[in-house]
Amino acid sequence: MEVYQLKRLGLFKGRRKIGFFPLAEIGLVWLSMLLTLVACQSESPPVFRFWDQLKPHTSRIVSEENWRDLYQDYIKKEKNSSKHAQVEREGWATFYLKGKTFEAVLAPPNSVSEFEVKLGRKYVFDFGFGLFRDTWMTNLSNNLRIKFSVSIKTEPSSEPKELFSQLVELPREPTAHQIFFHRLNLAAYQGKRVTIILATEKVGQDKDKAIHELIPAFWINPLVYSPRKPGTVTEGRPNIILVSIDTLRADHLGCYGYSRPTSPTMDNLAAHGLIFTRAFSHAPYTLASHMSLLTGFYPGRHRVLYLNQCLDSSIPTVASYLKEAGYICGAVTDGGQVSHRFGFAQGFDFFEEEVWGNIRWDSAEYIFERSAVWLRRHRDARFFLFIHTYQPHNPYHAPEPWGSLFLQKNQPLKKASLQEILGEGYPHLFQRLSETIRQNLIALYDGEIRYTDEKLMAQLVHLLQELKLDRSTVLVITSDHGEEFFDHSSWGHGHQLYNEILHVPLIIKFPGDQAQGRQIDYPVRLVDVLPTLLEIAQVEPPLDKIDGRSLVALFHSPPEEEFSSVAYLPDEFAAFVPRSIALFKGEMKFIWRAPFSPEAREFFQPPPQEVRLALFNFCQDPAEKRNLATERVSLAREFFHQAEKLLEKMVQVEKAGRSREELNKALKERLRALGYVK
C-alpha cells in the first residue's frame, strides 16, 4: 500500500517554525450518440462523466417549481409521444431537489439511452436517478410505477444483460423518497468494449392513462471511475477534505492559546499537522467569506455580497478545478448563506444543504452523519469533500452536557439567542450587557465549539481511520469569521472588521506525521486556501486568474514580498450598518468605516460609537486595543488613499450583478433563524 509522502512533492524540507516575514501580493448520450471512454493502463485513469459530451440545457437551476417552464418547448413537442426520443438534444442541467443539487438529464419514460465504453481496467459505474413530484400524479392509481434499469451488452448484436432495476412509486406526498443512488461493479467486463443502456419505463395498470403526461424522471450524473484500495494514493495525489466551522474564533481554540479545553481534537490535529497562527478572512459574514474561500477571489471580484446575488457561472470554484483533474467532488453544508442559491454548488458533483427552517442544536453531528454517508460511498475514489456547519453560530444552544459544560453557578442563561437579547434587527447591537451575562454568552459559545469538536471533528477523524482514509487524505480546518462579545463595543458578527471577527483558524493535517507540529506565524488569507489545495493535488494553480497564492512555499521557505490583504463589509448588509473596509500591509492593518446615517443612530439604542479610522499593528497588538491612526498620520493617510480607490470599485459592485430570483420560503426561514433576515 502506497502511503502519501509529502516529501515526494517537495512540500516539506526539514522542520522549523516559520515566523513573520513579507509575502507576495496580495451523460449519457441518448439513443444514437456513442461515447467512447478509453482507460489508460500506465496511470490512474480520470473520472469519466457522460454529461461532459452534452450541452447545458439552461443556466438556471431546475426544480419541482420550474421544470415545466424550463422544458416547456420539449413538453409541447413530446406530449403525445409514447417514446421520448430527443431527450439528449435538450442537454444536461443543474437540478435541485430537497436540499440536494446535482447535474442531471430529464428522462421521461419511456426513454432508452445507450453509450459505448472501453473498460481498460476494473471500473465502477456510479449513478443516481429520481422523480420530481407533480400535482397531476395524485389522479393516478397507486399501481403505476416507474422502472429505472441499467443493462449491458458486450457485442453489438448480443442481447443486453440487465444489471440493475428498481421500481419507484410516483411521489404523491412531499415526504416521499424521490432520489436514489447506486453503483455497479464492472470488474467482470475488464478489458472489454461494452454498451451500457439506461432506460425508464412506465409499469402498472395506469401506464396507458399516463401516456399524455410527461413524467419528470431523470438520471443523475452517471460516471465511471477505476476504484482504488482505501489508503492508497495513486500518483501522489491525496483525497482532500475541507471543513469550515462557521463563526469559529481562532483565539477560542486550545491550539491558539485559549485556556478552556474547547478543542482537544482540533488541538491534536494541529499538534500532528500544520497550523497557521495568523489567518484572516475577507468578510465578517458567511456569504462573501465562504465565496472567497471557495473561489480564491476577494469579494470585489467574486461579486457575491448580498442575499440577492449569485456567483457568475463563468467563475470556477475549487471543486471546478479538482473535478477537471479527476476528483469526485461533494459538499455537505448547513445551508443558509452556504446554499446552491448563491452559486456554491458550482463544480460539485453532489451538493447537499440543510433546508430545515430552524437551526439544529445538533448541527455538527447531523452534518457529520450526512458527510459519513457520502464518504462511505466514495471511499474508493479520489475525492474532494467540503463540509460546513453552523454549530457555533448564534443561537447558542448546544445539546447537554456540552451546553452547560463551561457555565458558572452565577450565570443564568442555559441557552441564548442574540435576536432575543438584542431585539429583532439588533437595535441593541451596541448595548453593554453586564459582565455576568457577557461571560455567560462566552461560556455557551465555548460549549458549542466543544460539541463541534467532539461530534464533528472527532467522529470524522475516527471515520477516516476506520475506512483507512487517514493514510491518503489531507484534512483542512478553517472558518469564515469569528464572533464578538463586546470586544469592540458590539455583539456577534456582520458589522465590524476587527480581529475577533476576521482572525480565523487554519489547520492542515497531512497523512501520517508529515509536518508534525509545524507552526507558521506569517499572516495568510482565506483566498490562499484554493491555490494551496490545488498544489497539494498537483493541479497548477491559476495564479493569473485568482487573488490567492499557494501556501505550499511557506512550508519550507520564506516569501519575499510584503503581506497584503483586503476585507470588506458592504453597505447595509446588516440593517443600518454602513460599509467598511480593512486593508492589511506588512504588520499593519487599517480600518475605514462610513458614517452611520441619522436613521441608524435613531434605530440603534444606544447609538454606536463613531470610529471612522483605525490603524493597528496586528502582530504586536492582536486584540487591537491601541489605535495608532493619530500617532502615525502619514501611514494612515497612505492607507486611506488606497481605501478610497477600492471603495469606488466596491460601490459599483454593490449595485451590479443582482439576481432577479427571489429567495424561496424555506431559505428565508433559515436565514431568519440565523439572524440575517428580519
C-alpha positions in Angstrom: 0.0 0.0 0.0 1.4 3.4 -1.0 1.2 6.0 1.7 1.1 9.7 0.8 4.5 11.2 1.3 4.7 15.0 1.3 8.4 15.0 0.7 7.8 13.3 -2.7 6.1 16.5 -3.7 8.8 18.7 -2.1 6.3 20.2 0.3 8.5 19.8 3.4 12.2 20.1 3.8 13.1 19.6 7.5 11.3 21.1 10.5 11.3 24.6 11.6 9.0 27.3 12.8 8.3 30.0 10.2 7.9 33.5 11.6 6.7 36.8 10.3 8.2 38.0 7.0 6.9 39.5 3.7 4.7 37.6 1.3 3.7 38.0 -2.4 0.7 40.2 -3.4 -2.0 40.2 -2.4 -24.2 11.6 -19.9 -25.1 10.0 -21.1 -25.6 10.2 -24.9 -29.2 9.4 -25.8 -30.2 6.9 -28.4 -27.8 7.1 -31.3 -24.9 9.1 -29.7 -22.0 7.0 -28.6 -19.3 7.9 -26.1 -16.0 6.0 -26.1 -14.0 6.1 -22.9 -10.6 4.6 -23.1 -8.8 3.8 -19.9 -5.0 4.4 -19.7 -3.1 1.3 -18.5 0.0 3.1 -17.4 -1.5 5.6 -14.9 -4.6 6.1 -12.9 -7.5 7.0 -15.2 -9.5 10.1 -14.6 -13.2 10.2 -13.8 -15.4 9.9 -16.9 -18.5 12.0 -16.7 -21.0 11.4 -19.5 -22.7 14.8 -19.3 -19.4 16.3 -20.5 -20.4 15.4 -24.0 -23.7 17.2 -23.8 -24.5 20.9 -24.0 -26.2 22.5 -21.0 -30.0 22.9 -21.3 -30.2 26.0 -19.1 -28.0 28.0 -16.8 -30.9 28.2 -14.3 -31.4 25.6 -11.5 -34.1 23.1 -12.4 -36.5 22.3 -9.6 -40.0 21.0 -9.0 -41.3 24.5 -9.1 -39.9 25.5 -12.5 -39.1 22.4 -14.5 -42.3 22.7 -16.7 -41.4 26.3 -17.6 -37.7 25.5 -18.4 -38.7 22.5 -20.5 -42.0 23.8 -22.0 -40.8 23.6 -25.6 -39.8 20.0 -25.2 -43.0 19.1 -23.3 -45.2 20.6 -26.1 -43.2 18.6 -28.7 -43.2 15.3 -26.9 -46.6 15.4 -25.1 -48.3 12.9 -27.4 -45.4 10.5 -27.8 -45.2 7.1 -26.2 -41.4 7.1 -26.5 -39.4 10.2 -25.9 -36.6 10.1 -28.4 -35.0 13.5 -28.4 -34.0 13.9 -24.7 -30.3 14.2 -25.4 -30.8 17.2 -27.6 -32.1 19.1 -24.5 -28.8 18.6 -22.7 -28.0 18.4 -19.0 -28.9 20.9 -16.3 -28.3 21.5 -12.7 -31.2 20.1 -10.7 -32.2 20.9 -7.2 -34.5 18.7 -5.0 -35.0 18.6 -1.2 -31.6 20.2 -0.4 -29.6 18.3 -3.0 -28.1 19.8 -6.1 -26.7 17.7 -8.9 -26.2 17.6 -12.7 -28.9 15.6 -14.4 -30.8 14.9 -17.6 -34.5 14.7 -17.9 -35.5 11.2 -18.9 -39.3 10.9 -19.1 -40.5 7.3 -19.6 -40.4 5.6 -21.9 -36.8 6.5 -22.7 -33.8 4.5 -23.7 -30.3 5.7 -23.9 -27.0 3.8 -24.5 -23.3 4.5 -24.7 -20.2 2.6 -25.6 -17.2 2.4 -23.3 -13.8 0.6 -23.4 -13.2 -0.8 -19.9 -9.4 -1.0 -19.8 -9.3 -1.6 -16.0 -11.6 -2.6 -13.2 -14.3 0.1 -13.2 -17.2 1.2 -11.1 -20.4 2.7 -12.6 -21.8 5.3 -10.2 -25.2 6.9 -10.9 -28.4 8.2 -9.4 -32.0 8.6 -10.5 -35.2 10.2 -9.3 -38.5 11.8 -9.9 -39.9 15.3 -9.5 -43.3 15.5 -7.8 -46.2 16.9 -9.9 -49.7 17.7 -8.8 -51.4 15.7 -11.6 -49.8 12.5 -10.2 -52.4 12.3 -7.5 -55.1 11.5 -10.1 -53.3 8.2 -11.0 -53.7 4.9 -9.1 -51.0 3.8 -6.7 -50.4 0.9 -9.1 -48.3 3.0 -11.5 -44.6 2.8 -11.1 -41.5 3.9 -13.0 -38.9 1.4 -13.7 -35.3 2.6 -13.9 -32.9 0.0 -15.3 -29.3 -0.4 -16.3 -28.3 -3.1 -18.8 -25.0 -4.0 -20.6 -24.0 -5.9 -23.7 -20.6 -6.9 -24.9 -21.4 -7.3 -28.6 -23.5 -5.0 -30.8 -25.8 -7.9 -31.8 -26.0 -9.6 -28.4 -28.9 -9.4 -26.0 -28.5 -6.9 -23.2 -28.0 -8.3 -19.7 -29.8 -6.4 -17.0 -27.5 -5.4 -14.2 -29.9 -3.3 -12.1 -33.5 -2.3 -12.0 -35.7 -0.5 -9.4 -39.4 0.3 -9.4 -40.1 3.7 -8.0 -43.5 4.9 -6.9 -44.7 8.3 -8.1 -44.1 10.8 -5.4 -47.5 12.0 -4.4 -46.7 13.3 -0.9 -44.0 15.9 0.0 -42.3 13.3 2.3 -42.0 10.7 -0.5 -38.5 9.4 -1.3 -37.6 10.9 -4.7 -33.8 10.4 -5.2 -31.8 7.2 -5.2 -28.1 6.4 -5.7 -26.5 3.2 -6.8 -23.2 1.8 -8.1 -22.3 -1.2 -10.1 -19.1 -3.2 -10.2 -18.0 -3.6 -13.8 -14.8 -5.7 -13.0 -16.3 -8.7 -14.9 -16.0 -6.6 -18.1 -12.4 -5.5 -17.7 -10.7 -5.2 -21.0 -13.9 -5.2 -23.0 -15.7 -2.7 -25.1 -19.3 -2.6 -23.8 -22.6 -0.8 -24.4 -24.4 0.4 -21.3 -28.1 1.0 -21.6 -30.2 3.2 -19.3 -33.9 3.0 -19.6 -37.0 4.5 -17.9 -40.4 2.7 -18.3 -43.9 3.0 -17.0 -45.1 -0.1 -15.2 -48.6 -0.8 -14.0 -52.3 -0.7 -14.9 -52.4 3.1 -15.4 -49.4 3.2 -17.7 -51.6 3.9 -20.8 -53.6 6.6 -19.0 -50.5 8.5 -18.3 -49.4 8.5 -21.9 -50.2 12.1 -22.5 -48.4 13.4 -19.4 -44.7 13.8 -19.3 -43.4 12.2 -16.1 -40.4 14.1 -14.8 -37.9 11.3 -14.3 -34.2 12.0 -14.5 -30.8 10.4 -14.4 -28.2 11.9 -12.0 -24.6 12.4 -13.1 -23.6 8.9 -14.2 -19.8 8.4 -14.1 -17.2 5.7 -14.5 -14.0 5.5 -12.5 -11.4 3.0 -11.5 -11.7 2.3 -7.8 -8.6 2.2 -5.6 -8.0 0.4 -2.3 -8.7 2.8 0.6 -5.4 4.2 1.9 -3.7 4.1 -1.5 -2.7 7.3 -3.1 -2.1 7.0 -6.9 0.3 9.5 -8.5 0.9 11.1 -5.1 -2.5 12.9 -5.2 -4.4 12.7 -1.9 -8.1 13.0 -1.1 -8.9 16.4 0.3 -11.5 17.3 3.0 -12.1 21.0 3.7 -14.1 21.7 6.9 -15.5 25.1 7.6 -16.8 25.6 11.1 -18.9 28.8 10.8 -18.4 31.6 13.3 -15.3 30.0 14.9 -12.9 32.5 16.6 -9.3 31.3 16.3 -8.4 32.5 19.8 -11.1 30.2 21.3 -9.2 27.1 20.4 -6.6 25.5 22.6 -4.0 25.3 19.8 -4.3 29.1 19.5 -3.7 29.6 23.2 -7.2 29.5 24.7 -7.4 28.5 28.4 -10.6 26.4 28.2 -10.5 22.8 26.7 -12.8 23.7 23.9 -11.0 21.8 21.1 -9.0 18.7 22.1 -9.5 17.0 18.7 -8.5 20.1 16.7 -5.6 20.7 19.1 -4.3 17.2 18.4 -4.7 17.7 14.6 -2.7 20.9 14.9 0.0 19.2 17.0 0.4 16.5 14.4 -0.1 18.8 11.4 0.5 22.4 10.3 -1.1 25.4 12.0 -1.2 29.0 10.6 -1.4 31.3 13.6 -2.5 34.4 11.6 -5.1 33.5 9.0 -7.6 36.2 8.1 -11.0 36.3 6.4 -12.2 38.7 3.8 -15.7 39.5 5.2 -17.4 39.5 8.6 -20.2 37.3 7.4 -20.8 33.9 5.9 -21.8 34.5 2.3 -18.9 36.7 1.0 -16.3 35.0 3.1 -17.1 31.5 2.0 -17.3 32.6 -1.6 -13.7 33.9 -1.2 -12.6 30.6 0.3 -14.0 28.5 -2.5 -13.1 30.8 -5.4 -9.8 32.3 -4.4 -11.3 35.8 -5.2 -11.6 38.8 -3.0 -15.3 39.9 -2.5 -14.9 42.7 -5.1 -14.1 40.1 -7.7 -16.5 37.3 -7.0 -19.2 39.9 -6.5 -21.4 37.9 -4.2 -22.0 40.4 -1.4 -25.8 40.4 -0.8 -28.5 37.8 -0.5 -29.9 38.6 -3.9 -26.6 38.0 -5.7 -25.2 34.8 -7.2 -21.8 33.7 -8.4 -21.4 34.1 -12.2 -21.3 30.7 -13.9 -18.0 31.6 -15.6 -16.2 31.7 -12.3 -14.7 28.3 -11.3 -14.6 27.1 -7.7 -12.0 24.9 -6.1 -14.4 22.0 -6.9 -14.3 23.0 -10.6 -10.6 22.7 -10.8 -10.4 19.4 -8.9 -13.3 17.9 -10.8 -11.4 18.7 -14.1 -8.3 17.0 -12.6 -10.2 13.7 -12.0 -11.6 14.2 -8.4 -15.2 13.3 -7.5 -16.4 16.4 -5.6 -19.0 16.5 -2.9 -20.3 19.0 -0.4 -22.4 18.8 2.8 -23.4 22.2 4.1 -25.7 23.7 6.7 -27.4 25.8 4.0 -28.5 29.3 4.8 -25.9 31.5 3.2 -23.9 28.5 2.0 -26.7 27.4 -0.4 -26.8 26.4 -4.1 -28.9 29.6 -4.5 -25.8 31.7 -4.3 -23.7 29.6 -6.6 -21.9 27.5 -4.1 -22.8 24.2 -5.9 -20.8 25.2 -9.0 -18.2 22.5 -9.8 -19.6 19.9 -7.4 -20.8 16.5 -8.5 -23.1 16.5 -5.5 -24.0 19.4 -3.2 -26.3 18.8 -0.1 -27.5 21.5 2.1 -29.7 21.6 5.2 -33.1 23.2 4.4 -34.9 23.0 7.7 -36.1 26.4 8.8 -34.7 26.5 12.3 -31.0 25.9 13.2 -30.5 22.4 14.6 -29.0 22.3 18.0 -27.1 19.2 16.9 -26.0 20.6 13.6 -22.4 19.3 14.0 -23.4 15.7 14.5 -26.1 15.9 11.8 -23.6 17.3 9.3 -21.1 14.6 10.2 -23.7 11.9 9.6 -24.6 13.2 6.2 -20.9 13.6 5.4 -20.3 10.0 6.5 -22.9 8.7 4.0 -21.0 10.4 1.2 -17.6 9.3 2.4 -18.6 5.6 2.7 -20.0 5.6 -0.8 -16.9 7.3 -2.3 -14.2 5.7 -0.1 -12.6 4.0 -3.1 -12.5 7.2 -5.3 -10.1 10.1 -5.4 -12.4 12.8 -3.8 -12.7 16.3 -2.6 -15.3 16.9 0.2 -16.4 20.3 1.5 -18.1 20.2 5.0 -19.8 23.2 6.6 -21.6 23.5 9.9 -23.3 26.5 11.7 -22.9 24.8 15.1 -21.1 27.7 17.0 -23.3 30.3 15.3 -25.9 32.1 17.3 -28.3 30.9 18.8 -26.0 29.3 21.4 -27.9 26.1 22.3 -25.7 23.1 22.2 -27.1 19.8 23.5 -26.3 18.8 27.0 -23.8 18.2 28.6 -21.9 20.5 26.2 -24.3 23.4 26.5 -23.6 23.8 30.2 -20.0 22.5 30.2 -18.3 25.8 30.9 -21.2 27.6 32.7 -20.6 29.1 36.2 -23.1 28.9 39.0 -24.0 32.6 38.8 -24.7 32.5 35.1 -28.5 32.3 34.5 -28.7 31.6 30.7 -28.7 27.9 29.8 -29.1 28.8 26.1 -29.2 32.2 24.4 -30.4 33.9 21.2 -28.9 37.2 20.2 -32.1 38.0 18.4 -34.0 37.8 21.8 -31.3 39.6 23.8 -30.6 42.4 21.3 -34.0 42.6 19.6 -35.1 41.7 16.1 -32.9 43.5 13.7 -30.5 44.0 16.6 -31.5 47.6 17.8 -29.4 47.0 20.9 -26.3 45.8 19.0 -24.2 48.3 20.8 -25.7 47.9 24.2 -23.3 47.0 27.0 -24.6 44.0 29.0 -23.5 43.0 32.5 -20.2 41.2 32.8 -22.0 38.2 34.2 -24.2 37.9 31.0 -21.2 38.6 28.8 -19.2 35.7 30.4 -22.4 33.6 30.3 -22.7 34.1 26.5 -19.0 33.3 26.0 -19.4 30.1 28.1 -22.3 29.0 25.9 -20.3 29.8 22.8 -17.4 27.7 24.0 -19.8 24.8 24.7 -20.8 25.0 21.1 -17.2 24.7 20.0 -16.6 21.7 22.3 -19.7 20.0 20.9 -18.4 20.6 17.3 -15.0 19.3 18.2 -16.5 16.0 19.6 -19.5 15.4 17.3 -18.0 16.6 14.0 -14.2 16.6 14.1 -13.6 13.6 16.5 -16.1 11.4 14.7 -14.7 12.5 11.3 -11.2 11.6 12.3 -12.4 8.2 13.6 -14.3 7.5 10.4 -11.3 8.3 8.3 -9.3 5.8 10.4 -12.0 3.2 10.2 -12.1 3.5 6.4 -8.3 3.7 6.2 -8.7 7.0 4.5 -6.4 8.8 7.1 -3.5 7.4 5.1 -4.5 9.1 1.9 -6.5 12.2 2.9 -5.4 15.8 3.6 -7.8 17.4 6.2 -8.1 21.2 6.3 -10.0 23.1 9.0 -10.9 26.7 8.9 -13.8 29.2 9.4 -15.4 32.1 7.6 -15.3 34.6 10.5 -15.3 34.8 14.3 -17.7 36.2 16.9 -17.6 39.3 19.0 -18.5 39.5 22.7 -18.3 43.3 23.1 -14.6 43.3 22.4 -15.1 46.5 20.4 -18.5 47.6 21.8 -20.8 45.3 19.9 -22.0 41.6 19.6 -22.0 38.8 17.1 -20.7 39.5 13.6 -21.5 41.0 10.3 -21.0 44.7 11.3 -17.3 45.2 12.1 -13.8 44.3 10.8 -11.8 43.8 14.0 -9.7 40.7 14.6 -12.2 38.9 16.8 -14.2 38.7 13.5 -11.5 38.3 10.8 -8.9 36.1 12.6 -9.9 32.5 11.8 -8.2 29.2 12.4 -6.3 27.4 9.6 -5.0 23.9 10.3 -3.8 21.4 7.7 -3.4 17.7 8.7 -1.5 15.6 6.2 -1.5 11.8 6.2 0.9 10.2 8.7 3.0 12.6 10.7 4.2 14.8 7.9 4.6 18.4 9.1 4.0 17.3 12.6 3.9 20.3 15.0 4.8 22.9 12.3 3.7 26.4 13.2 3.6 29.3 10.7 3.2 32.7 12.2 3.3 34.6 8.9 -0.1 36.0 8.1 -2.2 34.3 5.4 -5.6 34.7 3.8 -8.6 32.6 3.0 -8.1 33.2 -0.7 -4.9 31.3 -0.3 -6.6 28.1 0.5 -7.8 27.3 -3.0 -4.4 27.5 -4.7 -2.9 25.6 -1.8 -5.3 22.7 -2.2 -4.7 22.7 -5.9 -0.9 22.5 -5.5 -1.3 19.7 -3.0 -3.4 17.9 -5.6 -0.7 18.5 -8.2 -3.0 20.9 -10.1 -1.4 24.0 -11.4 -3.0 26.9 -9.6 -4.3 29.6 -11.9 -2.3 32.4 -10.3 -3.1 34.8 -13.1 -6.8 34.4 -12.5 -7.2 34.5 -8.7 -6.2 36.7 -5.8 -4.8 33.9 -3.6 -1.3 32.4 -3.6 -0.4 28.9 -2.7 0.9 28.5 0.8 3.0 25.4 -0.1 6.1 27.5 -0.4 5.7 28.6 3.2 6.1 25.1 4.3 9.9 25.3 3.9 11.0 28.8 2.8 10.1 32.5 3.5 8.3 34.6 0.9 10.0 37.7 -0.5 7.2 40.3 -0.8 5.2 42.1 1.8 1.9 40.6 3.1 -1.3 42.3 2.0 -5.0 41.6 2.2 -8.5 43.1 2.0 -11.7 42.6 4.0 -15.0 44.3 3.1 -18.4 44.8 4.6 -20.9 46.2 2.0 -23.4 48.9 2.8 -26.3 47.7 4.9 -25.7 44.0 4.6 -26.8 44.2 8.2 -29.6 46.6 8.8 -28.5 50.2 9.1 -24.8 49.2 9.3 -22.7 51.3 6.8 -19.9 49.9 4.6 -16.5 49.3 5.9 -13.1 48.2 4.5 -9.9 46.8 6.1 -6.5 46.8 4.4 -3.6 44.8 5.6 0.0 45.6 4.7 3.0 44.1 6.4 2.3 44.1 10.1 -0.2 47.0 9.8 -4.0 46.9 9.5 -6.2 49.9 8.6 -10.0 50.1 9.0 -12.2 52.7 7.5 -15.9 52.9 8.1 -18.6 55.1 6.6 -20.6 57.3 9.0 -23.8 55.9 10.5 -26.9 57.6 9.0 -29.3 59.6 11.2 -31.8 56.8 10.8 -29.2 54.3 12.0 -28.4 56.4 15.0 -32.1 56.6 15.8 -32.5 52.8 15.3 -29.6 51.7 17.5 -30.2 52.3 21.2 -27.7 53.2 22.4 -26.2 54.7 19.2 -22.9 53.3 18.1 -19.5 54.9 18.8 -18.2 56.6 15.7 -14.7 55.2 15.0 -14.2 56.2 11.4 -10.4 55.4 11.1 -8.3 52.9 12.9 -4.7 51.7 12.5 -3.2 48.8 14.3 -0.1 46.7 14.4 -1.9 43.4 14.4 1.2 41.4 15.3 2.2 43.4 18.4 -1.5 44.2 19.3 -3.6 41.3 18.1 -6.6 42.4 20.3 -6.5 45.8 18.5 -6.7 47.9 21.7 -4.3 50.7 20.6 -5.4 52.8 17.6 -2.3 54.3 16.0 -4.2 56.5 13.5 -3.3 59.7 15.3 0.3 58.7 16.0 1.2 57.5 12.5 -0.7 60.0 10.5 1.2 59.7 7.2 0.8 55.9 7.1 -2.9 56.3 8.0 -3.3 58.8 5.1 -1.5 56.4 2.7 -3.9 53.6 3.7 -6.9 56.0 3.3 -6.0 56.9 -0.3 -5.7 53.2 -1.1 -9.1 52.6 0.5 -10.7 55.4 -1.5 -9.7 53.8 -4.8 -11.0 50.4 -3.7 -14.2 51.9 -2.4 -15.0 53.4 -5.8 -15.0 50.0 -7.3 -16.8 48.3 -4.4 -19.7 50.8 -4.5 -20.2 49.8 -8.2 -20.0 46.1 -7.3 -22.7 46.6 -4.7 -25.1 48.0 -7.3 -24.3 45.4 -10.0 -24.9 41.8 -10.6 -28.1 41.4 -8.6 -30.2 38.3 -9.3 -33.9 38.7 -10.1 -34.7 35.3 -8.5 -36.4 35.6 -5.1 -35.3 33.6 -2.1 -37.6 30.6 -1.6 -39.6 30.4 1.7 -37.5 27.7 3.3 -34.3 29.6 2.7 -35.8 32.8 4.0 -36.8 31.0 7.2 -33.3 29.5 7.7 -31.7 32.9 7.1 -34.2 34.4 9.6 -33.2 31.8 12.2 -29.6 32.8 11.7 -30.4 36.5 12.2 -29.8 37.6 8.7 -33.4 38.3 7.6 -35.9 40.2 9.7 
